[in-house]
Amino acid sequence: MRARLFLFLCLVAILSACVNPITAPVIPSPAPTTSPSRARGEKIPVAKLSIAPVTDAQPGNRVSVTARVEPMILETGLTPSGATFVSLTKWENANLTQMRFCIELARACAPEGEWHAFQAEWQTTFDVDWLGERVFWLGAQFRDANGQPIRAYISSSARPDESASTPIVINSAIDERTPMAAQPAFAQTAVAATRRAYPVSGALVLQNGLCCAGGKVGTTIEIDAAFEASSPYTTVTQMRWLERCGSQTEMNTAPWTPFVKQKIFRYPITTANWVGWTLAVQYRDANGNLSPIYCADISIEGMP
């Protein structure tokens, strides 16, 4: 009897387990996490500085260096995808009240002395008493009505700073249309010495002598270069060039190519601003005689 009762109880327990099965507790899956978006950069009030290209430097003349200033809000940082961005927007009701500048030959300078009321343009002039290339440095500082510094911004290649400094390359070249006797004495002496050392003569003209070219940012324009050369001894057979007005040492790094009367250079426009583009060329005749280095430049406007 006891055995039957035991079997009956076991059977009831088994049937109860089938009717009400024991289930394991359900562990909830962790909620998906989202990576926080990357913070955008700090917005900084700046004075955006641009220098107009100097393209009319000739010995004995006066040239003007012009700096243009725009109050802007600069923002740099990372987008949510991690890409770097640089943004410039107009600084409305800008608290930019004072500025001062300096300019020096061959070395950077920091402005000193009196502050002047803010203007959108600053200009200085000086005599061209040299032949060839010279590098001047322009320094600039800005501040607000409370005397606090406003950082100057030159380009995306340089961080905004309380004292900005940027080089200005000015190339002085003889205007072949002006008789040599009418050139300044220092220019005549330099030209005579150059002709003895470099008997091949020549010329270089960009865009048929126009001052400027332009196009939309992101496009590539074509710049036409016309070459001319002659030798008192034999035929001019070779030429070499650089896309800057380099010294003889720098020109020696350029390869010689057959002489041509015309060549097209392609220039990609990357900046919505005025920039200068320079070409230098040197010629060689069949006897190995060289010409001086001839430089020409042109102003290029990038348009939005």
FITOR-869707 format. One record per residue (C-alpha): residue in one letter; x, y, z. Coordinates in steps of 0.1 Angstrom, whole numbers, plus 5000, padded with zeros to 4 digits. Example, Ala and Ser with C-alpha at 12.3 -4.5 7.8 and 13.67 -1.06 7.14 Angstrom:
BEGIN
A512349555078S513749895071
***
This chain:
BEGIN
M500050005000R502850235010A504550154976R501450244957L501050564976F504750654969L504350584932F501050794931L502751094947C505751064923L503351054893V501551364906A504751554910I505851464874L502551574860S502651904879A506051974864C504751924829V501752144835N503752424852P507252394838I509952574857T511452844835A514853014838P514753384847V515053614817I518153844818P517354164799S519854254771P521854564778A520454874761P522354984731T524855264738T525355554716S528755734714P528356094723S528656334694R531956514692A531956864705R532157144680G535057384685E534957714704K533758014686I536458284686P536158654675V539058724651A540258994628K540758814594L543758964577S544558944539I547259114519A546659244484P549359104460V551959364449T552359324411D553759654398A557159684415Q559759844392P563060004401G562660364411N558960344415R556860354447V554760054456S551860014480V551259724505T547659704514A546259494543R542459434545V540759344578E537359174583P535759104618M534858744617I533758454640L536158164636E535057814646T537257504644G536657154656L535356814647T532156704631P530156414645S531956194619G535356304632A536356534603T538056854610F536157174600V536957544598S534157794597L534258174592T531158384596K530658754597W531058904632E527959124636N528259434657A531959364662N533659504692L536859564672T537959924678Q541759954675M544659824655R548359874648F550759744621C554559724614I556559624583E560159504582L562559374556A563659014559R562558964595A559258934614C558159234635A555659294663P553859634663E554759884690G553660234700E550460414693W547160234686H544860364658A541160354653F540060034635Q539660064597A538859794571E542059874552W545659974561Q548260084536T551960184535T554160284506F557960274500D560460324472V561660024451D565460054454W566359694444L566159444415G564859094420E563058944450R562759084485V560658944514F559059194537W557159094569L553959254580G552859244617A549459324630Q547659354664F543959434672R541959504704D538459584716A536959884733N538059754767G541659714756Q541459334754P543359164725I541459044695R543258754678A544358804642Y543658524617I545658494585S544758154570S543857804579S547557714579A548157934610R546457954644P544858284653D547258484675E547258814694S550258924673A550158804637S553058814612T553058724576P555658744547I555058954516V557258874486I557859164462N559659114430S561259414413A561759374375I562859604347D560059724324E561559644290R559459924275T561460184295P564860274278M567860164299A569060524300A565960624319Q566360354345P567760444380A571560424382F571560124405A569359934380Q571660024351T574659894370A572959574380V571659514344A575159574329A576759324353T573959074346R574359094309R578059024311A577358714332Y574158614314P574358714277V571158544266S568158784268G564458704270A561058784283L558058624301V554458734298L551458584316Q547858604303N548858854275G549859104302L546659104321C546759184358C544358934370A542558604365G539858424386G537358154390K535157974415V536657794445G537057424437T537757484400T541057484381I541857774357E544457784329I547258054329D548958114296A552658184296A554458334266F558258284264E560758474243A564558444242S567558524219S571358484221P574058694205Y575958374197T573658094186T570157944189V568357934223T567457564227Q566457514264M564557664293R563657584329W561057734353L559857744389E556457844402R558058114423C560658384418G563658194430S567358264433Q569958124409T570657854434E566957754435M566657774397N569557524394T567357254409A564857284380P565257044351W566157184316T563457124289P563257214252F562557584245V558957654236K557157984229Q554057904249K552957684278I549657644298F549857614335R546857484355Y546057654388P543557504413I541557774432T541257674468T540658014486A537858264483N540258554483W542958734462V546258544460G549358594438W550858344415T554458374402L556458214375A560158234369V562058114338Q565658094326Y566858024291R570057854277D571557864242A573257584223N576657694236G575557674272N575158054278L572458144303S569858424305P568958604337I566058474356Y562858644344C559858654368A556258744362D553258734385I549458764383S546658814408I544158544411E540658584427G538858294442M535158344441P532558154463
***
